[in-house]
Amino acid sequence: MDGKSDSNEGLFLTLEGDDGVGKSTQADLLAAWLEKRGHGVLRVHEPGGTRLGEKIRTLLLDKDDDAMAPLAELLLFEAARAQVMSEVIEPALARGEVVVCDRFTDSTLAYQGYGRELGAELVRATNDLACGGRYPTRTLLLALDPSVARERVEDRSTDGTGDRMESAGDAFRARLRAGFDEIAAAEPQRVHVIDANGSVAQVHERICADIADLLGGRDE
Ligand code: TYD
């Protein structure tokens, strides 16, 4: 899929993957690495990144809300996205910054399209609407042994099941992982699969190698 692009604009990078694969840690490390190389960096996560988006995030992750309809869930994720695009991401790209975003449209496709079985066509359409046709330059899909990812989610939550999204069942998780695989296969130029097994430092090195390549081919 071709997104908006303008060579004077910043670079839009996203990290994706199942819960517990280490995206947030790696996004922080990548942002610091880019800053050290002299780039202006905006680090953001989805859903959230704005006042409104953080409120929507609270609604979405609330485990007591076990009656949320899949379509309502999809539209809430997209509403948070529309806000962070217009308030935070587009302005940063216009300033020439590198945006490092923890989850984006591919999460919606994998979780709501495949996981909740709303279908890829509907989710592609709502994604397009919410992001205004602005897709990442490069997406790093962190791939980790599912049992290791599961253990991490259980370890970091108080009751061993995680938030509303993390506590969806095994069949849901299998579908969303298959969704990510399909996304990577469909757009191999944009979506690069990164082996997320090993130490934090090892995974960080793999990510830096990938992004150094991208920067080298672009402006350095
Ligand atoms: P978060 O705590 O950000 O997840 P993690 O730290 O594991 O990356 O919680 C976001 C949850 O919302 C996560 O389970 C993935 C899910 N999600 C969707 O289902 N659809 C989406 O469009 C996005 C952005 C996230």
Residues whose N, C-alpha, C, O or C-beta is under 5 A from the ligand:
A	BS01	TYD	D19 G20 E46 P47 F77 R103 F104 S107 T108 Y111 M165 E166
